[in-house]
Amino acid sequence: MKQYDCIFLDRDGTLNPDPGYISDISDYNFYEFALPALKLMSRNNNRFCIITNQSGVSRGLISIESLNTINNFIRKTFSENSISLLDIYMCFDHPDNASNRRKPGLGMFLEAKKEYNLKLPNCLMVGDSILDMKAGKNLGMETMLVLTGEGEKTLKNLLDSKFISYVAEDIYEGFKQLCH
């Protein structure tokens, strides 16, 4: 089983269905396979960080309070399942006015590197979009494109697969590949 310094996870479309902007905890739920997948990779002392673009905040569609409620639920769920979540990093930037924190920018990853003394080339980025894959590759990480969320569309539109180390049906199937 592979061990990474940290496994970076996109949120919407990777850990949970992505219906658009999730602005209330009642609209947030993990994919049924997400927690078993995370538990599987936790067995080898893998740790996780969630890295998520949340432009719904700058668009006025999501309140900080609602986002904090969702993040507290995620932290509690990870804790109750003995899954090591180092942190949740969020960028509220609108895509038309993006800083280096917004994926595929590297800001959130560099913050995590500094705060947790991570060796980024020993990390894995898991997500469903080209933004996730580019960010991971630009930092020298292995990347896993999951075909949930926007993943199938991303794979179809991605003519240059140099950004992708692994492709998987979902996070559980992907982590199973890494365990063999």
N, C-alpha and C positions, 0 to 999 in steps of 0.2 A: 504494500500500500504506500502510495506517495505521501510524503510529509512536506508541507509548505511552511514557510515562515508565517504566511497569512494567506487566506483565501478571501479575495475581495468579491463581494456579491452585489450585483445590481439588485434593485428591489422589484419594481413593477415589471411583470412579464417574466421574471426569473423565479422569485420566491412566491409571488401571488399573481392572480389574474390582473390584467391591466385594462379596466373598462374605460379609461380616460383619467381624469383627475380625481383621485380618491380624497374626498374632503371630510369624510366622517368615518369614525371607527366601525360603524355598522356596515360600511361598504368594504372593509378590509378583511380578507381571509387568506391564509396560506393555501397554496396548492396542496392537495392531499399527500403528495410525494415529497414536499419540501422538508418537513421535519425528519422523516426517515432518512433522507439524503444527508442532511446536516449531521444527524447522529452517526451515520456511517463514516463520514469523514472525520468526525470528532474522535473516533476510536484511536486514531493515531496522533492524538494531541494537536490536531489542526485547529487553528483559531480563525475567526472570521471578522471582517469589517464589511459593513454595508456602505456602499458609495452610490448615492442617488441624486439625480437631477430632479428638482421639484419646482419647476417654473410656475406651477399653479399658484404659488405664493405671490410671486411678482405680478401675475396676471389677475390677482384678486379672487381666485377661485378656491383657494385653500387658506385657512387661517393657521397661524403659527400654533395656536392652542390645539387645534384638531391634529396637526402634524405631530405635536408633542404627545398627544394621547395615543396616536397610532404607534409612535416610537416606543413609548412606555409599554404598550401591549407587546410589541416585538421583543423588547429587552426581557420582559417577564416570561414570555414563551420560551426564549432561548435559555434563560436561567432555569426554569422549571424542567427543561429537558436536558440539563447539564451540557449545553452547547456553549462554547466559549466565544462570546461576542465582545470584541475589544471596543467597538464604537460604531456609531452611525454618523456618517458624514453626508451633509446635504448641501446642495447649491440651489439657491432660489432664482438665479439669474434667468432673465428672459433670453431665448436663443438669439434675438436680434441685438442684444446688448450684453454679450457673455464675457465674463472674466476668465482667467486661466483656471478657476475652480470648476467651471462647468465642463463635464465630460464632452469631448475627448481631451479637454485640458487636464493638466496633471496636478493641479493644486490640491485637491482633496487627498490624493494618494501621497503627495509629498508631506502633507500635514500628518497623515497616519504614520508614514515612515519616521518622521521626527518624533512624534509622541510615543511610539511603541518600539523604536529602534529596529525597524524592519529592514531586511535586505530584499529590495524589490525584485531583483532577478530570481529570487527563491520564492516568489509569490505566484498566485494564479488569479486571473480575473475571469469571473463567470458572469455572462450576461446575454441579452437577447438582441442587442443592437450593434451596429458598426461603431458607434461612439464608445461602447464598452471594449470592443476588440482593439480599436486604434489606441485607446488609452493604455491598455495592458501591454500591447506590443511596443509602444513608444517608450515604455519603462523597462523593457527587456523581460517581461513576464510571459509565462505560458498563458494562453487564453482558451476559454471554452465557450463556444456559441451554443446556447440551448434553443431548441426550435419551438419553445413556448413563446407567448407574447408576440413580439415582432420578429422572432427568430427565423421563421420560414421565409418571410419577406426579405429579411436581411440576407439570408443565404442566397436567395434567388437574385438579388440585386448586387451581390458582392462578387464581381468578376475576379477580383484579386484576393485570393484566399491566404495571402502571406500573413494576414493579421490573425488567422485562426489556427490554433494548435489542435483543438479537438472540437468535434461537432457531436451533439447528443440530442436525443429526443426531448429530454428534460433533465433537470439537475440530478435526479436520482440515477437515471441511466448513465449520465456522465460520470458521476462519482463511482458508480459500479465499475466503469472502465478503468478508473484510476486505482481501484483496489485489487486489480488482477495483475 
